Amino acid sequence: MKGGVILIAFLVWSCFAQPTVVDPTNEFYVEQITNSTLMPSIGNGYVATFIGSSSVYIGGLFNGFLSITPSHRASVPSPINYELALGPSQQGSLQSAGYLLNLTQATFSQYTNVLGTSGNKLAGVEQMWYAHQTYRSLLVFELIVDNSNNPSSLTLQLAHPVSSESSDITFKQVRLENTQVLLFNGTINQPEAVDGQRVVVAFCTTNSSTLTLNIPAGQQERYYFLSTFRTDIYGDSQFPANDALNDFYTYSVMESSLLNSHRASWKNIWDNVGIEFQGSGDILRLQQVTNSSLYWILSSARSDWPWGLSPGSLASNGYNGHSFWDTETWMYPSILMLDSPLAQALLQYRMNHRAGATRKAKTYDPPYKGTMFPWEDGFSGMEVCPFGVATCRLEQHISGDIAFAVKQYWSATHDLEWLASTGFPLAYEISEFWASRVKLVGNNYVIDDVIPPDEYAVGVNNSVYTNVVASFGFNFTKYAGDLLGIEVPASWSTIASNLELPFDSTRQIYLEYDGYTDDEIKQADVILLGFPLMYNMSYQIRENDLNFYSGVTDPNGPAMTWSMTAIGYLELEQYSTAQSYFEEGFANAQAPFQVWTETPTGGTVNFITGCGGFLQSLVFGYPSMRLHEDFILFLNPSLPTNVTSIKLRMVDYMGSQLNIESGNGSLTFALVDINMSAPLYVSIVSSPSVLRPSRSSLLESASDVIPLTLNAPTSVQVSSDQAVVLFTK
């Protein structure tokens, strides 16, 4: 089991003072909300909502027909919006005392002072919301009233307007003998496909439309208000209404312990996931954005509910709640290294949707074979991108992105059982698609009429990114087939070796596609060949690509582009240039709660794709970590301005967990949990001349092989002409 402890934060607050923030890296306090569009969310990967939103969203719950309506997250009316007021006979007024997002505990609180008629403070009130991490169907609202310093009793009113109105779900109230409980049961209005499931959803909540609370003099009182949600999505419930009601009663009995069990669950998460900095200057903001970025992603997915991540998080209908390449390319890589069970669940979502993706392949004329994943995936694996948008039909690199994520998971785990049951079938069926998609023109294979990652280019031929990621899929399928003793078509290796890759021999750069004429591009495209793909080019070509494409990228494009550019320049040891792009990579995290916007001026909120790109610059960029099939390579580690060390806590690799701390030219490996069947070693080797060296070529120059042992950190110094290999024999 994993171990370790992250920062434990405690909030100090009394009825006569604002809350005192003890750990500013995880507690974000603000006196006033000036922009209601940047409110934080609460979520547990099954259910989530923005504070104050009229909608609650459940992972996997969609309404709408394919690309026509189109399919989108189904809105469940939020039953957790409460309105606090003084009782009818209570004299005085209410005064806002601020708002606090606590990442350590995954709670959001609103503080209010109760004032007397002369403006004196009588009592303090805390309203707290959280999505229970252990009991995934549960949202909790707690009201804590501190009247301990007031010699008189206090009367408050709590309004709780509950609606069953939804444009996506037709709810009916279920009559109950217990009138203190409201139960609603309904079905989505329109399934995603003609033969699709009309999902049933139910929610149960406290019936307290207007509640009068009498708090005795000198007392503190705590009130609990629960809401539970269930669906008949596979893996959830056969009888949602019954189970939502049973959950409500079960959790009501344990209401006084709910917060503690929720905190304990999140403590376990933070004990096992983290990126920590030492340093000075503006390091506080860097740590805040890092912690919040992890929180926004971790609160949008969970390993026991395998549904995809969406650019706007689970708490919103941004991008209709669909899963794009954002999951595998931008958010998944850091999750893989820090929380491999969650990464496996994200791939299981794709595995579960193969049937729909196979149906998509057959909608083309002529029909393609194999599994062609949709550009936008929702409930079924069929294409749900809005009708008429060109990306629906042409942005096909996502299938290659998924196959590459399969390759990455294997590289990090060497889980042979998973490879046989999940990884190889996914990779094989994607390769079947690409084999039916390519055309032989002369001596080369081409993939025509696509949209590359640069979505400003529509209907182009031979996107270099698309072709490279397709070739990687072919090669990995052959590699995995050999491991499992399964034969794959020999023609696939031929295709992989002969896919056309547009290249300008004069400027020594890869061209984005055939006939590219230096047009402005939307976002990172060709530079992704260097990372995360690590296509085996020279460092000179890598530098040429970075210098050219960074100059033609739309400055108002998505934030994750700058994080990838920073990683590239760190690889080239151009640290000043890398620092400027690194800072731009998290500029869209907005105060006071570090909620992300898609672009500097707005766009989708909370844009967790940006979180994913930014986290990669910390996990892979400054530590210069590169995950290969049978080793991890560390180039020359470096640090952001004002940072003296970066620690990646509880990195998952080959069944072991270790802390990896990097400094300028130094690395420390501390093994926390060991997989005895795959012991880990490190070696200092000569720095490679290409992006994808073989393990054997690296270890030929190794001066020593150092075994990692529990409770014995191993530190190594790395000069500019050296690298470090982490591997198992």
JOSULWO-V574481 format. One line per field, one symbol per residue. psi: psi as a letter, one per 40 degrees, with the letter a starting at -180 (. if undefined). A space follows every 10 residues. Layout:
psi: ???
This chain:
psi: iiaihahhih hhiieeiiih hdgeeehhii diheheefii iiieediiii heieiiihhe hiiihbedda iihhhhhhee hihhiiideh iaihhheiih hhddefihih ihhhiadeei hdiihhhhii hhddgdehhh hhhhhgfdeh eiihhihhhg hhiehhedhh iihhhidhee hhhhhiiidh ididfihghh iiihihggdh hhhhhiheih ihihhihihi ifihecidgd dddddddddd dddfdeeddd dddddddddd dehihiiiaa bfdddddddd ddddddddee iideggiiii deieeiehfe eihaedcddd ddddddddgd dddddddddd deeddddddd deeihiiiia hhiidhibde eihehhhehd ddddgeeddd dddddddddd dddfgddddd dddddddddd dddddediih hbeiiihigi hadgeehhfi ifhddddddd dddddddddd dddefhhihd ddddddeehh hhhhddefih idihehffii idahcdeedd hedfigiidd dddddddddd eehheeiidd dddddddddd defgdddddd dddddfdehh ieefhhidid ebahhhgedd dddddddddd cdefhhhidf ihhhbhiaii heheihhhhf hhhfeihihh hiaheihhhh hdhhhdegii iiihiihiei dgiidddded ehdihhihii fgihhihhie eiihhhii.
